[in-house]
Amino acid sequence: MIDLKAQVDSYERDLILEALREAGGRQRHAARTLGILPTTLHEKMKRLGIPTARELYARDPAAEAGATIATALAS
């Protein structure tokens, strides 16, 4: 059986991650690329388990936010 929700979530996650990579981790720019509001992007990131810049910075305060996001998204 095909799990449509899982397939859609996977595709959406891939699109969001690609937009964030292209935007250098800047959510506002990624949201603009995707044609959605930044708040909508944030909600989708939370639902899909994609960490925000603030969450990544909280894990490693010594790292520059943009570099931390790029590193996290590379994996």
C-alpha positions as CSV (number, residue, x, y, z in Angstrom):
1,M,0.0,0.0,0.0
2,I,1.2,3.5,-0.8
3,D,1.3,5.9,2.1
4,L,0.3,9.2,0.3
5,K,0.9,11.4,3.4
6,A,4.4,10.1,3.9
7,Q,5.2,10.5,0.2
8,V,3.9,14.1,0.2
9,D,5.7,14.9,3.4
10,S,9.0,13.6,1.9
11,Y,8.6,15.6,-1.3
12,E,7.7,18.8,0.7
13,R,10.7,18.3,3.0
14,D,13.0,17.9,0.0
15,L,11.6,21.1,-1.6
16,I,12.0,23.1,1.6
17,L,15.5,21.8,2.2
18,E,16.5,22.7,-1.3
19,A,15.0,26.2,-1.0
20,L,16.9,26.7,2.3
21,R,20.2,25.6,0.7
22,E,19.7,28.0,-2.1
23,A,18.8,30.8,0.3
24,G,21.9,30.1,2.5
25,G,19.6,29.1,5.3
26,R,17.6,32.3,5.3
27,Q,14.0,31.3,5.9
28,R,12.5,34.5,4.6
29,H,14.3,34.1,1.3
30,A,13.4,30.4,1.1
31,A,9.8,31.2,1.8
32,R,9.8,33.7,-1.1
33,T,11.4,31.1,-3.4
34,L,8.6,28.6,-2.4
35,G,5.9,31.3,-2.8
36,I,4.7,30.9,0.8
37,L,4.7,33.2,3.9
38,P,7.7,32.9,6.3
39,T,5.3,31.9,9.0
40,T,3.9,29.1,6.8
41,L,7.5,27.9,6.1
42,H,8.2,27.9,9.9
43,E,5.1,25.8,10.6
44,K,6.0,23.3,7.9
45,M,9.6,23.1,9.1
46,K,8.4,22.4,12.6
47,R,5.9,19.7,11.4
48,L,8.5,18.0,9.2
49,G,11.3,18.2,11.8
50,I,13.5,20.6,10.0
51,P,15.5,22.7,12.6
52,T,15.3,26.5,12.4
53,A,18.3,28.7,12.6
54,R,17.5,29.5,16.2
55,E,17.4,25.9,17.2
56,L,20.7,25.1,15.4
57,Y,22.3,28.1,17.1
58,A,21.1,27.0,20.5
59,R,22.9,23.7,19.9
60,D,26.2,25.4,19.0
61,P,26.3,29.1,20.0
62,A,29.9,29.4,19.0
63,A,29.1,28.7,15.3
64,E,27.9,31.3,12.9
65,A,24.1,30.8,12.2
66,G,24.4,30.7,8.4
67,A,27.3,28.3,8.5
68,T,25.6,26.1,11.0
69,I,22.5,25.9,8.9
70,A,24.5,25.1,5.8
71,T,26.3,22.3,7.6
72,A,23.1,20.9,9.1
73,L,21.3,20.9,5.7
74,A,24.3,19.3,3.9
75,S,23.7,16.1,5.8
